[in-house]
Amino acid sequence: MVRSGADRQKEIYLNGFAGIRSPIPVDWSKLEQKARGMMTPEAFAYIAGGAGLESTMNSNRSAFEKYTIVPRMLRDVSVRDISIELFGQKLTSPLLLAPVGVLQMVHRDADLAVGKAAAELNVPYIFSNQASVPMEEVAAVMGNRTRWMQLYWSKSNELVESLAQRAEKCGCTALVVTLDTTLLGWRTRDLDVAYLPFLEGKGIAQYTSDPVFQKLMNEKSGHPAEKKVTAQSLAGLIQIIKNYPGKGFFSKLSSGRAVNAVQKFTDIYSNPSLTWKDLKFLRDRTKLPILLKGINHPDDARLAMDHGMNGIIISNHGGRQVDGAISTLDALPGIVEVVKDKVPVLIDSGIRGGADIFKALALGAKAVCIGRPYVYGLAIGGQQGVVDVVSNLLADFDLCMGLAGCTNISSISPDHVVKV
């Protein structure tokens, strides 16, 4: 449950007085540094890295420094409410946990730990399409807490429909279609270590647990992989077998389905031919709200509404796709102006503190999503690590809001920030 920032602050200080300190650093740079020490080089490269020279990642952060907060005084901020309403649901805060894939590289409990932490805090969790645990299992540990489901639009519409139907059945209340990964960006850190986790069968649990994908696996792969047999490739094969669901290493090896799953996934997971007209397929097959993630241009926001979409998430994939792209905060005002509150506008990428959340809301965002911060908490402390990171971020925001003279989300306005 979300507590006030003052209560969280008091808890940390009283624990410190008793000689108890959380292993989860409050400071962002220390959090990232400690998490790096808990991960393999390949895992850290995958989570922390961006595209090209990583200029988009840097812009995502520097954009927040372009705005300063203008606090207002004597407003009686003794009682504050950071809750919002989104798609008819009351949420305890304007914060959601963004979809991050392949969490098994970070912690053995992966998506399950994040789901439990989100449920404990009553913070919505957007399940990743590239999860390490099937959506149904994560939904089960979350009870009736709010969860959404991310969709990567594959080359199989039948699979897209199946994933959407499964999301509805396991209690997801919205679908998030990620648009900016129809091709993988030039991710320098991943390329330097020459590692892609999907080739080891990691991060494809939503696929291997899907009946349509299992049927598609019976079809011949479009381009069977030709691999040089080395000690490393044999180790990779062992990982593929281990990561495929089911028991019996040798039975999974002899069936060939584990390797087939990886080949089929690499064949169909992305669809670079996707266009606006394809959205009708999904709109006709679900009653859930659909948000488009990856919108950065006002005209695309307008097109999203024209095509019956229910929300927008301004995102550049944490800087992992297009190097030198516009920062999400810089894209926010223009999109908000076009949308005019017809649908909610959310934002991710670069949010590291409570002041960042405040600035985003002041510029018109309905809510924000975070990724890397909670993943670093997961790497260090599993479920409790996620709880601590999110609790600290919400406490920082609550105190920032109060100190700026605001008692609730609706009282945060553009007048509270100035561009410098």
Secondary structure, DSSP 8 states (H G I E B T S, - for coil): ----HHHHHHHHHHHHHTT---SS-SSHHHHHHHHHHHS-HHHHHHHH--BTT-HHHHHHHHHHHTEEE----SS--SS-B--EEETTEEESSSEEE-----GGGT-TTHHHHHHHHHHHHT--EEE-TT-SS-HHHHHHHHTTS-EEEEEE--S-HHHHHHHHHHHHHTT---EEEE-TTSS---BHHHHHTT--GGGGTTT-HHHHT-HHHHHHTTS--SS-------HHHHHHHHHHHHHSSSS-HHHHHHH-HHHHHHHHHHHHS--TT--GGGHHHHHTT--S-EEEEEE-SHHHHHHHHHTT--EEEE--GGGTS-TT---HHHHHHHHHHHHTTSS-EEE-SS--SHHHHHHHHHTT-SEEEE-HHHHHHHHHHHHHHHHHHHHHHHHHHHHHHHHTT-SBGGG--GGGEEE-
